[in-house]
Amino acid sequence: MTDPKVDVAPGMGGLDSQKLQKPTPQPIEDRLQKLVDRALYVGGRPQAQRLRNLLNGTWLGEPLHVVLTDIPIGAWTAAMIFDAFSLIRAGREFAWAAGASIAIGLVGAAGSAVTG
């Protein structure tokens, strides 16, 4: 009686496939999220849970990041419109409004980044 030949498909195990597979590096956002979680939620403090609920938008009923992304979009759109008006009209008020809109958009983008 002859022994049946066993053919191992690639990726199904064996010494050769273990040598060829390299661990994939963890994405930077996952590593950063773990660092933030460790810094904010160490020890299970109630203040840390309140901060987490605030940043996650639990009090709002939906993620806060989704709401805050509208601020820079709207502010920067308004800045483009104000810039166009400042080119048409000689006054400085539209240029000032465009600058203020850009500043509001930057603050909103920072808030969106913190919560996202």
Protein Blocks (a to p, Z undefined) as FASTA:
>chain_A
ZZddddddehiacjklmmmpccddddfklmmmmmmmmmmmgghiaklmmmmmmmnommno
pafklmmmmmmmmmmmmmmmmmmmmmmpmbfklmmmmmmmmmmmmmmmmmmmmmZZ
